Structure formats: structure tokens, C-alpha cells
Amino acid sequence: MADRSLVVEAKGWPQPPQLAWRSYIQRRSILQLLLGFVVLGFASALLWGFSLRSDVPWTLFSVAFLVVAVVVILANVRTLGRIHLIPVDRRVPITMPFAFAIEGDELVFPEFVTKPEERWPLRETHASAGRVLDVVTLTCPGRRTRRFFAVAIRIPTLEAARLVNDHRLALDNRPDA
């Protein structure tokens, strides 16, 4: 990964990726899972109390609080379900050094926790920017769609989509293609 022609930076970049052992990630996920259940219990009590009082604004707040608790729980259950994929004797990045990069004729996604580095052929990759949500969507046949919200990358989503598509078109228009 020496010569990157284009790097779409993640927020907080440039920084070296923070590395963690499997046991650290597992311990942290268990603590966050327990915290999620505590928040779920508290949010359920709030929802019950405010719904008995017929206080609509606070009931809606309680529902939002309940949704946040469920999201925290589900995220940590997913992490704990995939933790076995990380070798015990290896440290893995828990922060992203960049969102994605274009290297020659490939789109590169960095290694992240249980996901190894992934390379997509740029000629088959299409990028689009959302009109309702501020998100750039990257698609490639046979690959899982990747989405990057504006809060996760440093450049505007329209510009990120344009850069990927321009590089793809430049590859298609090269005489040796």
C-alpha cells in the first residue's frame, strides 16, 4: 500500500491506527453490552412511567432512549459473535486509518477489527451520493455495498463519489484498457 494515488480520509485522520488484542475488544464489548442492558431497563421504566401519565413528548423521548439501548446491545452482540475471527496472538486495528483509497485500478478498504483489507476492481465499482441522506454509496458486483456518511469522511460525499467515478472513467478511456 505504498503508492496511494487518492485517499479519502476518515474523520480523525491522519493518525496511526490504534491496535488492540482480542481480549481487550471482548472485555470492552461485554462491558458495553451490560451497560446497554442497564440503559434498556432504565428506558423501559421511563417509557412505562410516561405512558401511564399520557405525557406524549416524554414518551417519545423514552422510545428514542429505548432504541439507542437496543442499538448498543445489538452492536455488541454482533461484535461478540464475530470475536472468534480475530487470532488470539494478533493485534488488530480498532480505528480506521482512512475510509477508502484508490490505488491504480483498485479501490482499497483498510483492515478493520474482524474485516481484512478488501480490494475492489475500480472498473466495476460505481459511486453515488445520496440526495436525501448525505452519504456516498460504493457498489461493485459480487461485493457488499459500502456506505460512508458525511460525518465519517473529511470530503463532501458528492466529491467522494465524483472522484471514484472520474478515476473509473479515466481507466476506461485509457488506450491500454
Buried (B, 14 or more C-beta within 10 A) or exposed (E): EEEEEBBBBBEEBEEEBEEBBBEEBBEBBBEBBEBBEEBBEBBBEBBEEBBEEEEEEBBEBBBEBBEBBEEBBEBBEEBBEBBEEBEEEEBBBBBBBBBBBBBEBBBBBBBBBBBEEBEBBBBEBEBBBBEEEBBBBBBBEEBEEBEBEBEBBBBEBBEBBBBBBEBBEEBEEEEEE
